[in-house]
Amino acid sequence: MDNNQVAITLSGLQVEQILQAAATPDNGTDTSGLQFVLTQTGWTIADVAQDPLFEDRGISQTLVLGLLVLASFPADGGEQGVRMLAGSLGMAPSTIYRFLKTLVAIGLLERNAMTREYRLPRK
């Protein structure tokens, strides 16, 4: 690692606490998350992908897209299905499914077997 880079190691609990803090609204209305932005603007992933950030080859576009999928879930535990996410984000259902399957496998989302929809993990 060179002198300009910083590495931070976080435990699973620390990551969970950061995600909780980021999802907790200060005034009762969460206006900071991607879900709010996409809902209010009607933007899709295609719109977000027009950002100059995506022109930087040092940025992992796949990681950014996966994080956008994760950020699309409401903090209140509301469920979303593959087709709903695909439509709202402007991505192919097969791509959304792969992101969701990965996020479930690493514990960042859970799948409701009854509804076949996904949500943030319940405590």
Wavefront OBJ file of the C-alpha trace (Angstrom):
o trace
v 0.000 0.000 0.000
v 1.394 3.434 -0.899
v 1.304 6.490 1.358
v -1.849 7.870 -0.276
v -4.035 4.873 0.524
v -5.856 4.108 3.730
v -7.145 0.661 4.689
v -9.875 0.205 7.273
v -10.882 -3.180 8.630
v -14.388 -3.466 10.063
v -16.047 -6.326 11.869
v -19.454 -7.580 10.780
v -20.998 -5.827 13.783
v -19.349 -2.535 12.851
v -20.644 -2.801 9.285
v -24.138 -3.508 10.614
v -23.956 -0.481 12.920
v -22.848 1.755 10.046
v -25.680 0.508 7.836
v -28.190 1.037 10.660
v -26.949 4.568 11.304
v -27.057 5.412 7.607
v -30.628 4.120 7.326
v -31.951 5.956 10.392
v -33.622 9.235 9.459
v -32.924 12.280 11.630
v -36.351 13.864 11.280
v -38.667 10.955 10.603
v -38.286 11.139 6.821
v -35.397 9.388 5.135
v -34.343 11.718 2.335
v -30.753 10.536 2.081
v -31.092 7.151 0.455
v -31.110 6.106 -3.165
v -34.715 4.950 -2.851
v -35.812 8.499 -2.028
v -33.758 9.987 -4.879
v -35.023 7.474 -7.446
v -38.613 7.883 -6.276
v -38.510 11.673 -6.318
v -36.620 12.061 -9.603
v -37.805 9.026 -11.539
v -34.168 8.252 -12.376
v -33.055 4.787 -13.414
v -29.683 3.084 -13.264
v -29.167 4.225 -16.862
v -29.452 7.822 -15.653
v -27.062 7.201 -12.772
v -24.649 5.491 -15.190
v -24.358 8.762 -17.138
v -22.423 10.182 -14.189
v -18.780 10.938 -15.052
v -17.829 8.614 -12.182
v -18.546 5.697 -14.518
v -15.909 6.944 -16.952
v -13.155 6.328 -14.379
v -11.726 2.883 -15.147
v -10.480 2.664 -11.559
v -14.055 2.515 -10.280
v -15.812 -0.860 -10.230
v -19.068 -0.244 -12.057
v -20.393 -3.652 -11.016
v -19.797 -2.891 -7.352
v -21.501 0.494 -7.679
v -24.515 -1.107 -9.382
v -24.727 -3.803 -6.686
v -24.621 -1.162 -3.973
v -27.349 0.780 -5.765
v -29.505 -2.355 -5.731
v -28.848 -2.784 -1.994
v -29.565 0.902 -1.331
v -32.931 0.518 -3.044
v -34.374 -1.386 -0.081
v -36.299 0.683 2.455
v -34.966 0.775 5.995
v -38.422 -0.171 7.314
v -37.961 -3.757 6.090
v -40.327 -3.467 3.147
v -40.023 -6.264 0.605
v -39.303 -5.948 -3.082
v -39.357 -8.491 -5.882
v -37.035 -9.000 -8.825
v -39.406 -7.505 -11.402
v -40.252 -4.517 -9.213
v -36.568 -3.714 -8.722
v -35.748 -4.315 -12.374
v -38.475 -1.913 -13.424
v -37.635 0.808 -10.943
v -33.887 0.622 -11.550
v -33.996 0.072 -15.300
v -31.984 -3.146 -15.173
v -32.626 -6.619 -16.594
v -34.406 -9.002 -14.180
v -31.610 -11.572 -14.635
v -29.026 -8.999 -13.520
v -31.130 -7.987 -10.524
v -31.561 -11.660 -9.602
v -27.775 -12.241 -9.594
v -27.210 -9.181 -7.412
v -29.966 -10.274 -5.013
v -28.685 -13.850 -4.811
v -25.208 -12.546 -3.979
v -26.511 -10.084 -1.375
v -28.522 -12.879 0.279
v -25.507 -15.209 0.255
v -23.387 -12.676 2.151
v -26.163 -11.776 4.589
v -26.961 -8.234 3.455
v -30.464 -9.208 2.309
v -32.860 -12.009 3.098
v -35.466 -13.711 0.941
v -38.997 -14.340 2.152
v -39.745 -17.883 0.960
v -43.494 -17.275 1.139
v -43.585 -14.140 -1.033
v -40.350 -14.794 -2.956
v -39.417 -11.168 -2.319
v -36.356 -9.681 -0.672
v -35.803 -7.337 2.273
v -33.100 -6.050 4.556
v -32.373 -8.570 7.327
v -34.583 -8.448 10.392
v -32.950 -8.454 13.778
l 1 2 3 4 5 6 7 8 9 10 11 12 13 14 15 16 17 18 19 20 21 22 23 24 25 26 27 28 29 30 31 32 33 34 35 36 37 38 39 40 41 42 43 44 45 46 47 48 49 50 51 52 53 54 55 56 57 58 59 60 61 62 63 64 65 66 67 68 69 70 71 72 73 74 75 76 77 78 79 80 81 82 83 84 85 86 87 88 89 90 91 92 93 94 95 96 97 98 99 100 101 102 103 104 105 106 107 108 109 110 111 112 113 114 115 116 117 118 119 120 121 122 123
